[in-house]
């Protein structure tokens, strides 16, 4: 493992701890706060469906199934999952992208990581100058930008 990989991995681990990214579902009402109209629409549609089912002779016996499905499906909206970031996920496009998104392209690295890389005696001068050029060109760097430094070596 190169020094840049080690520093990048340590930064990712620090972010996971700071942001409580542990892949565990947590109860949250953020869905209601973020999408109140959709939430009310879901319940209005549920009540309309319930009324139709209760008034119908053929569907009245299966109302319990509607209730069970509605409770189970709504349960998912009340849980948030904060996926862990991993160094190995950088530049990997597979099913995990659906879960994690491409966080390494959209998330900017803390300036402390750039300072640590530039101050480290174990990082080659060529990589340091390339990093300085990237900072001068882009301003803020993503995790993928730093990752490309490890691939160039």
N, C-alpha and C positions, 0 to 999 in steps of 0.2 A: 504494500500500500504506500503510495507516494504521500508526501507531506500535504499536498493540496487535497488529496482524497481524505486524509485523516482530519484536516481542519473542516472540510465540507461535511463529513460525517458527524463530527462533534457539533457543528452548528445545527444540523438537522435534528440531532438528538436533543439539543437544548430547546429548539422550537417545539418538538413533540411534548416535552415536559411543561414548558411555559403555557402552551395552548391546550393542555390536557388531551392530546391526541393519543388515544389508546384503543381505538376500534370498538369501544363499548357503547352500546345505546344508552342514552340518558333521556329521561322524561323532560319534555320542554313544551311550552305553549308558543314557541316562536312561529309556528305555522299559522296560528290564529292571529298573531300580531302582524305578520307579514302579508297574509292573504285573507283578510276578514270577509271580503265579498265572496270569495270561493268557499270559505268555510260555511257561511250562511246559505249559499246556494246548494251546497251538498246536503245540508239538513233540510232545506225546503224540498229538494228532490226526494229525499228519503221519506219525508212525511207524505208527499203526494203519492209516492209508490205504495206506502203503507196503507193509505186510505183506499186506493184502488184495489189492493189485495184484500183488504178487509171487506169491501163491498162485493167482491167477486165470489161467486159460489165455488168456482174451481180452484181459485188461488188461496182461499181463506185457510186451508189446511197447511199451507207452506209458509205462513207468515213467520214462523219461528226460524226458518232458514234465512229469510231476509234479515231478521234481527241479528242473528249470529254473524252473517257475512258483513253486515254494516259495522258491528262492533269490532270485528277482527280487522277489517280494512281500515277503519278509522284509527285503530291503534297505531298504525304505522306513521300517521301524521303527527303523533304526539311524542315521537322519539327522534332525537338528533344523534347522528354518529359522526364523530370526528376521526377520519382515518389517519393512521400514522404515516408520516413521510418516511421514505427509505431511500438511501443512496442508490440502491440497486434498481429503483423504479425510474430513475432519470434516464431518459431516451429509450424507454421501453413502451411500445404501443401494443397493448393487448387488452384483455377484458378489464384489467385493473383501471384503465383510463376511465371507464364508465363510473367506477367507484371513486377514484381519487381525482379524476380530471387530469389535465396536464399542469399540475401545480408547479412543476419545475420551470415552465416557460412563463408563467404568469406571476410567480412569487419572486420578489426582489430579495437579494441577500442583504443581511445587515452590513453596514459599513465597517463594523468591527471585524468581520471575516476578511474583507479586502485588506484592512490594515494588518491583520495577523499574517496574511499571505505575503504582503510586501515586506514585513519586518522579519519573516522567518529566514534563518540562515540556510535551511534545508531546501529552499525553493530556488531553482535555477534562475539566473539573471534574465535569460531569454523569456521565461514564463512571466517574470515580474514586469518586464518591459511590455510584453503582450497584454498583460492585465492593465497596465497603466494606459496603453493605447485604447483598450476596450472601454475603460472608464471615461477617457476623454471623448470618445466617439459617441457612446450610448448614454452616459450619465449614470443611470442605475442599471445594475446587472442582475440577471435572473440566475437561478441555480444552474440552469442549463449552460449559461455563459461560462460560469466557473468550471463546470464539468468539462467543457471543451478544452480547457487548459490541461486537464489530466490526460486527455486523449492525444494531445499534440506531443506529449513527452514520450 
